[in-house]
Amino acid sequence: MSHRQRFLNGRHPLSGGPSLRRKSKAVRKNRLFFVRPDLKALPPIMRARLFSLPCLYATLICSIAFAAKPTPAPKAAAAAATATAAPAISKPVIDQTAQTIIYCYHRLVDKVRYPGTEITPAAFEAQMKELKDRGITVISMQDLLAWKRGDKNIPPRCAVITFDDGWKSQYEVAWPLMKKFGYTFTMFIYTEGVAGGSLGGGQAITWEQLADMRDNGIDIEAHSATHQDLREGHTIMVAEPGGKRTKKKLSGAEYEQWVQNEVVGCKTLLEQRLGIKVNCFAVPFGNYNEHVKEIARNAGYEAMFTVYGQPITYTSPMDALGRYAIEANKPKVFEDAVKMIATSGGGPGAPAAAVVGAENLHTEPADGTTVRTALPLIKANLSPIGQIDPASVQLRISGLGLVPASFDPKTGIVSYQVTQKLRDKSCTVILSAKSGDKKVETHWTFGIDEATRPAVTAPTATPKK
């Protein structure tokens, strides 16, 4: 008998005798209680191999599956790949010293009958040529707004051309002249003045003409529904049933419904009829208040425009951007605006303007405050800036333009007593001066809320006959 067989039968010299053999037999019997009878007849080595086959098969399957599974890339490498595929977009460094003037035109006619809103084509063409000759770049309104948002740069000296109301001559006369110079422009439309509307006569632009301009890149924006004073309590013309128009003062819920249509309704109509996005609102006659501003902001307007001309700077408030209204009876308005921007900071060879916070100059009225008079005393202290060139001090007030302010070199105080009532409830002041080779500039805005204001009847839009 072999050594192995003797060991299994309990006869090994070290097996421990008969008692150990009995225990060994009991263990073997218990070890094989779950094995089928036909398998018990197999030798022990064969039974061991048979039971090991499923384990080997399972191990092989797992190895194949693991080998087929791709190895995940390191997190750092994945992040690097993502960064390469989608690089971060950074905004450009904005030139905050650039300045823009905005011109406002109405009708172009050969024979001027209403000099407050008309100009001849020859005079208009001469003005467009002067902009080119003086090196003032005409840009689009949307480029101006993008610069104000900090999204893109504009040339140091720019102009934006706008046309109000929606006259046929703007399509037939002004547009061909603008094409001649390669200029773009913005149309501010009051919707009831378009041909077919309650105020649209034979000289009104048509929706088809507006669509043609839209298709050729002309910017079309809102100018109210009926072109009237938007403030509550002012006399307006209201269309009665049957088409009759009567004068009326609206208040309360009736006024709110009317002003919503003037500010919001005209925007909706332009967007629906022309399939465009309207983000600018030109206020009729430049008359509005904080309530009208709030309605416009809630409607989604990005900018609001008046007819109180002033250079537009990077910090000019977006709800009070002034335009120079060009009229045949005021030929100096265009020239004065050109001279103002031609000598402003940002031009060739001109020093860059450093913007100084109004709070550092102890301005009066202070920025963001409200005064109770439309004839305020405006003051600022320039002494924190240093030595000031008295001849360089310039003070501009929205609605008034450049004013003859006084400057005391000893104290550094600039002051001006307003003598002509400010028409709006919001006033912006622009103060500039030179200290050595450096030009400094500051801006601030204050509100006006007189306890009693005289009732004013604003002019209304005349049907386009």
ZARO-578858 format. One record per residue (C-alpha): residue in three letters; x, y, z. Coordinates in Angstrom, 2 decimals. Each point is the difference from the previous one (the first is absolute). Layout:
BEGIN
- ala:X:Y:Z
...
end
This chain:
BEGIN
- met:0.00:0.00:0.00
- ser:1.33:3.40:-0.91
- his:0.83:2.73:2.45
- arg:-2.92:2.11:-1.27
- gln:-2.52:-2.86:0.28
- arg:1.20:-0.86:3.50
- phe:-0.49:3.66:0.96
- leu:-3.58:0.03:-1.32
- asn:-0.79:-3.29:1.76
- gly:1.34:1.26:3.29
- arg:3.01:-2.35:0.08
- his:2.70:2.60:-0.19
- pro:2.57:-0.33:2.76
- leu:-1.01:3.43:1.24
- ser:-3.73:-0.62:-0.33
- gly:-0.57:-0.54:3.72
- gly:-1.53:-3.53:0.04
- pro:-3.54:-1.45:-0.23
- ser:-1.82:2.87:1.71
- leu:1.40:2.55:-2.46
- arg:-0.95:-2.31:-2.90
- arg:-3.62:-0.06:1.19
- lys:-0.06:3.80:0.17
- ser:1.53:0.22:-3.47
- lys:-2.71:-2.26:-1.43
- ala:-2.73:2.16:1.59
- val:1.55:3.14:-1.46
- arg:0.21:-1.54:-3.45
- lys:-3.60:-1.13:0.26
- asn:-1.16:3.51:1.01
- arg:2.15:1.58:-2.70
- leu:-1.80:-1.98:-2.73
- phe:-3.59:0.18:1.21
- phe:-0.97:2.50:-2.77
- val:1.64:-1.97:-2.86
- arg:-2.12:-2.13:-2.33
- pro:0.55:-3.80:0.57
- asp:1.47:-0.55:-3.45
- leu:2.62:2.67:0.72
- lys:1.02:-1.57:3.26
- ala:1.44:-2.92:-1.96
- leu:2.55:2.29:-1.69
- pro:3.48:0.18:1.43
- pro:0.61:3.06:2.20
- ile:2.32:1.66:-2.52
- met:-2.66:-0.22:-2.75
- arg:-2.64:1.44:2.28
- ala:2.31:2.95:0.82
- arg:0.60:0.71:-3.70
- leu:-3.71:-0.21:-0.79
- phe:-0.92:2.52:2.68
- ser:2.79:2.39:-1.03
- leu:-1.13:0.32:-3.66
- pro:-2.92:2.45:0.65
- cys:2.29:2.23:2.04
- leu:2.61:0.04:-2.74
- tyr:-2.68:0.80:-2.61
- ala:-1.40:2.89:2.05
- thr:3.50:1.39:0.53
- leu:0.68:-0.11:-3.76
- ile:-3.24:1.86:-0.84
- cys:0.74:2.75:2.53
- ser:3.54:0.42:-1.37
- ile:-1.30:0.43:-3.57
- ala:-2.61:2.54:1.11
- phe:2.55:2.00:1.96
- ala:2.42:0.02:-2.94
- ala:-2.75:1.28:-2.32
- lys:-0.96:2.88:2.34
- pro:1.74:3.26:-1.06
- thr:2.30:1.66:2.45
- pro:-1.49:3.35:1.12
- ala:2.05:3.09:-0.82
- pro:1.50:1.93:2.91
- lys:-2.19:2.83:1.24
- ala:2.66:2.57:-0.71
- ala:0.32:-1.13:-3.62
- ala:-3.80:0.09:-0.44
- ala:-0.16:3.49:1.42
- ala:2.80:1.12:-2.32
- ala:-1.82:-1.45:-3.01
- thr:-3.19:1.81:1.00
- ala:1.86:3.26:0.38
- thr:1.56:-0.40:-3.43
- ala:-3.34:-0.74:-1.64
- ala:-1.84:2.98:1.58
- pro:2.40:2.86:0.77
- ala:-1.23:2.69:2.36
- ile:-1.25:3.15:-1.75
- ser:1.40:3.20:1.50
- lys:-1.36:3.48:-0.59
- pro:2.24:2.57:-1.71
- val:1.69:2.80:1.90
- ile:-2.42:2.89:-0.50
- asp:1.09:3.52:-0.88
- gln:-2.09:1.98:2.48
- thr:1.22:3.34:-1.37
- ala:-1.88:-0.26:-3.32
- gln:-2.94:2.33:-0.57
- thr:-3.00:-0.01:-2.31
- ile:-2.50:2.57:-1.21
- ile:-3.48:-1.05:-1.08
- tyr:-1.88:2.02:-2.63
- cys:-3.77:0.04:-0.36
- tyr:-1.64:0.80:-3.37
- his:-3.63:0.05:-1.16
- arg:-1.14:0.96:-3.52
- leu:2.16:0.75:-3.05
- val:-1.80:2.40:-2.37
- asp:1.02:2.28:-2.85
- lys:-2.08:2.90:1.33
- val:0.02:0.45:3.77
- arg:-3.39:0.92:1.45
- tyr:0.46:-1.27:3.57
- pro:3.58:0.88:0.95
- gly:-0.33:-1.70:3.40
- thr:-0.10:-3.45:-1.60
- glu:1.19:0.47:-3.59
- ile:3.31:0.37:-1.82
- thr:0.92:0.01:-3.69
- pro:1.74:-3.00:-1.58
- ala:2.91:2.25:-1.01
- ala:0.56:1.16:3.57
- phe:-0.25:-3.56:1.29
- glu:2.53:-1.28:-2.55
- ala:2.41:2.80:0.91
- gln:-0.19:-0.97:3.66
- met:0.69:-3.67:-0.74
- lys:3.00:1.05:-2.08
- glu:1.30:2.17:2.83
- leu:0.00:-2.97:2.35
- lys:2.16:-1.93:-2.46
- asp:2.31:2.98:-0.62
- arg:0.56:0.50:3.73
- gly:0.82:-3.65:0.58
- ile:-3.09:-0.72:2.12
- thr:-1.05:-3.62:-0.50
- val:-3.70:-0.75:-0.41
- ile:-0.83:-3.17:1.95
- ser:-3.21:-1.94:0.59
- met:-2.17:0.42:3.06
- gln:0.57:-3.64:0.96
- asp:3.79:0.52:-0.11
- leu:-0.42:2.95:2.36
- leu:-2.02:-2.10:2.43
- ala:2.51:-2.86:-0.22
- trp:2.76:2.45:0.97
- lys:-2.09:1.28:2.90
- arg:-0.43:-3.62:1.17
- gly:3.76:-0.57:-0.21
- asp:-0.32:-2.55:-2.83
- lys:1.97:1.79:-2.74
- asn:1.99:3.11:-0.81
- ile:-0.98:2.92:-2.21
- pro:2.20:2.63:-1.66
- pro:1.05:2.95:2.21
- arg:-2.38:2.46:-1.73
- cys:-3.31:-1.33:-1.29
- ala:-3.43:1.08:-1.12
- val:-3.33:-1.85:-0.11
- ile:-2.66:1.17:-2.48
- thr:-3.68:-0.41:0.90
- phe:-3.27:0.89:-1.75
- asp:-3.21:0.51:1.93
- asp:-3.68:-0.66:-0.69
- gly:0.06:-1.93:-3.29
- trp:-0.30:2.32:-2.99
- lys:0.03:-1.18:-3.60
- ser:2.88:2.38:-0.79
- gln:2.20:-1.94:2.41
- tyr:-0.36:-3.05:-2.25
- glu:0.01:1.80:-3.37
- val:2.52:2.81:0.61
- ala:2.05:-0.51:3.16
- trp:0.77:-3.68:-0.48
- pro:1.57:0.37:-3.48
- leu:2.19:2.83:1.34
- met:1.09:-2.13:2.95
- lys:0.88:-2.82:-2.41
- lys:2.16:2.45:-1.93
- phe:2.19:0.55:3.07
- gly:-0.21:-3.60:1.21
- tyr:-1.76:1.05:3.20
- thr:-2.49:-1.99:2.02
- phe:-2.72:1.54:2.17
- thr:-2.95:-0.64:2.34
- met:-3.71:0.62:-0.65
- phe:-2.16:0.95:3.02
- ile:-3.61:-0.78:-1.00
- tyr:-3.28:0.96:1.66
- thr:-2.29:-2.76:-1.18
- glu:-3.24:1.94:-0.56
- gly:1.96:2.25:-2.36
- val:0.81:-2.82:-2.42
- ala:-2.15:-0.04:-3.15
- gly:-3.35:-1.55:0.88
- gly:0.14:1.16:3.62
- ser:-2.25:2.65:1.53
- leu:2.71:2.66:-0.51
- gly:1.53:-1.35:-3.20
- gly:-0.68:2.22:-2.99
- gly:1.38:0.18:-3.51
- gln:3.51:0.96:1.14
- ala:0.27:-2.89:2.46
- ile:2.38:-2.89:-0.45
- thr:-1.57:-3.41:-0.69
- trp:0.53:-3.33:1.71
- glu:1.37:-1.36:-3.29
- gln:2.63:2.76:-0.12
- leu:0.96:-0.68:3.60
- ala:0.37:-3.70:-0.83
- asp:2.28:0.91:-2.91
- met:2.18:2.09:2.29
- arg:0.04:-2.78:2.57
- asp:1.17:-2.50:-2.63
- asn:2.90:2.32:-0.84
- gly:1.29:0.35:3.55
- ile:-1.76:3.19:1.13
- asp:-0.75:0.08:3.72
- ile:-3.71:0.59:0.81
- glu:-1.01:1.05:3.52
- ala:-3.02:1.38:1.91
- his:-1.26:3.58:0.33
- ser:-3.38:-0.64:1.74
- ala:-3.40:-0.70:-1.56
- thr:-1.46:3.49:-0.54
- his:2.97:2.33:0.73
- gln:-1.32:1.94:3.02
- asp:1.17:1.13:3.43
- leu:0.15:-3.18:2.07
- arg:-0.31:1.58:3.44
- glu:-3.21:-0.34:1.97
- gly:-2.21:3.09:0.21
- his:1.05:1.53:-3.31
- thr:-2.52:0.74:-2.72
- ile:0.06:-2.52:-2.83
- met:-2.08:-0.87:-3.04
- val:-2.09:-3.13:0.45
- ala:-1.78:-1.86:-2.79
- glu:-3.69:-0.39:0.80
- pro:-2.33:-2.65:-1.50
- gly:-0.66:0.92:-3.61
- gly:3.48:1.42:-0.54
- lys:-0.56:3.42:1.56
- arg:3.00:1.39:1.92
- thr:-0.55:2.08:3.13
- lys:2.27:1.66:2.56
- lys:0.04:-1.65:3.39
- lys:1.98:-0.31:3.22
- leu:0.35:-3.59:1.14
- ser:0.65:-1.20:3.54
- gly:-0.10:-3.17:2.07
- ala:-0.78:-3.29:-1.68
- glu:-1.03:1.71:-3.24
- tyr:3.41:1.69:-0.26
- glu:1.86:-3.23:0.86
- gln:-1.77:-1.88:-2.78
- trp:0.79:2.78:-2.49
- val:3.69:0.39:0.94
- gln:0.54:-3.77:-0.09
- asn:-1.15:0.00:-3.62
- glu:2.22:2.98:-0.80
- val:3.17:-1.54:1.45
- val:-0.58:-3.76:-0.12
- gly:-2.65:-0.37:-2.71
- cys:2.05:1.77:-2.67
- lys:2.99:-2.26:0.78
- thr:-2.13:-3.11:-0.31
- leu:-1.53:1.14:-3.30
- leu:3.38:0.80:-1.57
- glu:1.43:-3.34:1.09
- gln:-2.99:-1.93:-1.31
- arg:-0.42:1.82:-3.32
- leu:3.70:0.02:-0.86
- gly:1.34:-3.03:1.88
- ile:2.67:2.05:1.79
- lys:1.28:0.65:3.50
- val:-0.66:3.53:1.27
- asn:2.27:1.15:2.84
- cys:-0.01:3.82:-0.36
- phe:-2.70:2.57:0.76
- ala:0.10:3.64:-1.15
- val:-2.21:2.05:2.31
- pro:-2.42:2.33:-1.87
- phe:1.10:3.62:0.53
- gly:2.46:-1.25:2.63
- asn:-2.72:0.25:2.70
- tyr:-0.14:-2.87:2.49
- asn:0.41:-0.85:3.67
- glu:1.09:-2.83:2.27
- his:-3.29:-1.84:-0.45
- val:0.40:-0.04:-3.78
- lys:3.60:-1.16:0.43
- glu:-1.14:-2.87:2.20
- ile:-2.59:-1.11:-2.57
- ala:2.66:0.10:-2.72
- arg:2.50:-2.01:2.06
- asn:-2.63:-2.63:0.83
- ala:-0.89:-0.23:-3.69
- gly:3.59:-0.96:-0.85
- tyr:1.37:3.25:-1.40
- glu:3.76:0.25:0.43
- ala:0.32:3.72:-0.72
- met:-2.17:3.13:-0.08
- phe:0.69:3.13:-2.05
- thr:-0.90:3.67:0.33
- val:0.54:3.05:-2.20
- tyr:2.25:1.79:2.49
- gly:3.30:-0.25:-1.86
- gln:3.21:-0.89:1.79
- pro:3.05:-2.15:-0.73
- ile:-0.58:-3.62:0.99
- thr:2.73:-1.40:2.22
- tyr:0.62:-3.44:1.45
- thr:-1.71:1.00:3.25
- ser:-3.00:1.84:-1.49
- pro:-3.24:-1.37:1.52
- met:-1.73:-2.44:-2.34
- asp:-3.44:1.43:0.73
- ala:0.90:3.56:-0.99
- leu:2.19:-0.03:-3.12
- gly:-0.20:3.44:-1.60
- arg:-0.29:0.62:-3.75
- tyr:0.59:3.19:-1.99
- ala:-3.24:0.83:-1.84
- ile:0.90:1.53:-3.38
- glu:-2.39:2.73:-1.14
- ala:0.12:2.33:-2.99
- asn:-0.45:3.03:2.23
- lys:2.92:-0.97:2.27
- pro:2.97:-0.65:-2.32
- lys:2.58:0.40:2.79
- val:-1.17:-3.10:1.90
- phe:1.77:-2.38:-2.36
- glu:3.19:2.04:-0.10
- asp:0.12:0.48:3.77
- ala:-0.35:-3.75:0.53
- val:2.80:-0.73:-2.45
- lys:2.28:2.54:1.71
- met:-0.80:-1.45:3.41
- ile:1.05:-3.52:-0.91
- ala:2.89:1.18:-2.16
- thr:1.60:1.61:3.07
- ser:-1.06:-2.68:2.50
- gly:2.26:-2.63:1.49
- gly:0.79:-3.01:-2.12
- gly:0.69:1.87:-3.25
- pro:3.33:-0.20:-1.81
- gly:2.68:1.67:2.09
- ala:-2.43:0.86:2.78
- pro:0.73:-1.08:3.58
- ala:-2.01:-2.91:1.36
- ala:-2.61:0.97:2.58
- ala:0.33:-1.52:3.45
- val:-3.46:-0.62:1.45
- val:-0.26:1.17:3.61
- gly:-2.80:-1.09:2.32
- ala:-2.43:2.79:0.80
- glu:0.08:-0.92:3.69
- asn:3.67:1.07:0.11
- leu:-0.87:3.52:-1.18
- his:-2.78:0.77:2.50
- thr:-2.54:0.73:-2.73
- glu:-3.21:1.90:0.64
- pro:-2.65:-1.24:-0.43
- ala:1.61:-3.31:0.89
- asp:-0.16:-2.94:-2.39
- gly:-3.27:-1.92:0.37
- thr:-1.75:2.60:2.18
- thr:-3.20:1.92:-0.78
- val:-0.47:3.76:0.25
- arg:-3.26:1.97:0.31
- thr:0.76:2.66:-2.56
- ala:0.47:0.08:-3.78
- leu:2.47:2.89:0.48
- pro:2.72:-1.66:2.11
- leu:3.47:1.30:0.85
- ile:2.53:-2.46:-1.44
- lys:3.43:-0.24:1.63
- ala:3.09:-2.19:0.13
- asn:3.40:0.25:1.71
- leu:2.93:-0.70:-2.33
- ser:2.71:0.59:2.63
- pro:0.59:-3.76:0.66
- ile:1.19:-0.33:-3.60
- gly:2.82:2.53:0.34
- gln:0.91:3.16:-1.91
- ile:-2.76:0.75:-2.55
- asp:0.29:2.00:-3.21
- pro:-2.89:2.50:0.43
- ala:-0.49:0.32:-3.77
- ser:-0.57:-3.75:-0.34
- val:-2.95:-0.26:2.40
- gln:-3.21:-0.97:-1.81
- leu:-3.39:-0.76:1.55
- arg:-2.77:-1.63:-2.03
- ile:-3.58:-0.55:1.16
- ser:-2.51:-2.27:-1.72
- gly:-2.65:2.10:-1.70
- leu:2.20:3.11:0.06
- gly:3.35:-1.07:-1.46
- leu:3.17:1.93:0.79
- val:-0.68:2.67:2.66
- pro:2.09:3.01:1.17
- ala:1.12:-1.42:3.33
- ser:2.25:1.97:2.34
- phe:3.26:-1.43:1.38
- asp:1.95:1.23:3.04
- pro:3.68:-1.08:-0.34
- lys:0.64:0.64:3.72
- thr:-2.68:-2.37:1.26
- gly:-0.37:-2.24:-3.05
- ile:-3.78:0.51:0.07
- val:-1.95:-0.15:-3.28
- ser:-3.56:1.31:0.22
- tyr:-2.93:0.91:-2.18
- gln:-3.42:1.32:0.97
- val:-2.58:-1.41:-2.41
- thr:-2.09:2.86:-1.35
- gln:-2.14:-1.92:-2.51
- lys:-2.35:-2.56:1.53
- leu:1.12:-3.58:-0.56
- arg:-2.78:-1.80:-1.86
- asp:0.65:-3.58:1.03
- lys:-0.17:-1.72:3.37
- ser:3.52:-1.34:-0.44
- cys:3.06:2.17:-0.67
- thr:3.50:-1.14:-0.99
- val:3.06:2.23:0.53
- ile:3.33:-0.48:-1.80
- leu:3.00:1.90:1.36
- ser:3.42:-0.08:-1.67
- ala:3.30:1.82:0.56
- lys:3.75:-0.32:-0.52
- ser:2.59:-0.48:2.70
- gly:3.44:0.25:-1.60
- asp:0.00:-2.34:-3.01
- lys:-2.86:-2.05:1.40
- lys:-3.66:0.49:-0.85
- val:-2.47:-0.98:2.71
- glu:-3.73:-0.45:-0.26
- thr:-2.85:-0.82:2.34
- his:-3.71:-0.73:-0.48
- trp:-2.89:0.00:2.42
- thr:-3.79:-0.09:-0.14
- phe:-2.61:1.35:2.37
- gly:-3.80:0.06:0.03
- ile:-2.40:2.95:-0.01
- asp:-3.36:-0.18:1.80
- glu:-1.67:3.38:0.34
- ala:-2.89:0.15:2.44
- thr:-2.15:1.86:-2.53
- arg:0.63:0.02:-3.72
- pro:-2.03:2.10:-2.40
- ala:-2.21:-2.00:-2.35
- val:1.53:-0.20:-3.44
- thr:-1.83:-0.90:-3.18
- ala:2.48:-1.77:-2.25
- pro:-0.23:0.17:-3.80
- thr:-1.52:-3.04:-1.63
- ala:0.95:-1.85:-3.13
- thr:-1.44:1.34:-3.22
- pro:-1.47:-2.58:-2.40
- lys:2.32:-0.57:-2.96
- lys:-1.95:1.67:-2.79
end
